[in-house]
Amino acid sequence: MQQQTTTVRVSRRTHQLLTELAQQRGRSVSDLLDHLAERARRQALFQQYNARMAELLANPDERSAWQQETTLSEVGASETDIEGAQTVAR
């Protein structure tokens, strides 16, 4: 399915850089921009996550609660794996 497109205005220098990068990677400029936008979105998401984790780990009460929750999640997941393995073995 063809995606709808729009025009993005960039400087001539930026256009040249995008064209060179696209050619080096064997992509179209449009595909390269899609890739770069998604990469920027993910990077921003990871930065937000890392900032929140730094806040959480800096607070002893929140850190303890997070560690307990993580431990409970891991135990629950391992119990599910064991139950699933026993069901398959029967």
N, C-alpha and C positions, 0 to 999 in steps of 0.2 A: 504494500500500500504506500503510495506516494505521500510524503508529509508536506504540509503547507509550508511555504517559506516567506521570508520578509527580507527587506534590504537593511543592511547595517552599514553605516557610514564610518569609515576609519581613515586615518591619514595614509598618504601614499607609502610612507615608510612602513607602517604596520601592515598594509596590504602586501608589500613586497616581502616582509618577513613571513607572513602567513603563507604566501605562495611558495616561498622557498621551503618552509617546514613541511607543507603539504606534499610537495614534490619529493622531498627526502623520505617521507613516510609512505609514498605511493597512495595518497588520499587526495580527495578534493578539498578545497578550502572550506567548503561547507561541512564536510565530515570532520575536518580538523577542529573547526570551531565548536561543533557538537561535543567532540571529545574533550576539548579544553574547558568548556563550560561545565560538563559533568565532573571533570577532575576538580575544578574550583569549588563546585557544590560539595563534593565529598570532603575536600580539604577543610572547608568551613565547618562542616558537620563534625569532623574529627577535632578541630580546634575547640569547638563548643564542648564536646565530650571531655577533652583533656582539661579544659578550664574547670568544668564542673567536678571532675574527679580530683583535681588539685584542691578545690574547696572542701570536698567531702573528706579527703584524707588529712587535711589540715585540722579538722574538727574531731577531737578524740571520740566524742559520743557518736557522731555520724559514721566515723570510720569503724567503730566497734559494731554498730548496727549493720553496716554494709557487709562486714566480714561474716557476721552471723548469718545474714540472709544468703550470702554466696555459699557458705558451707552447707546450709540447708538445701539450697538448690542443687548443689553437687551430689549430696547424699540422695536426694529424691531422684535425680537422673540416674545414678548408679543402681538404685533399687529397681527402677523401671527396666534398665538394661538386664539386670539379673532375672527379673520376672519374665521378660521376653525370652531370654535364653532358656529358662526352664520350660516355658510353654513350647518352644521349638523342640526341645529335647524329648518331650513326652511323646 
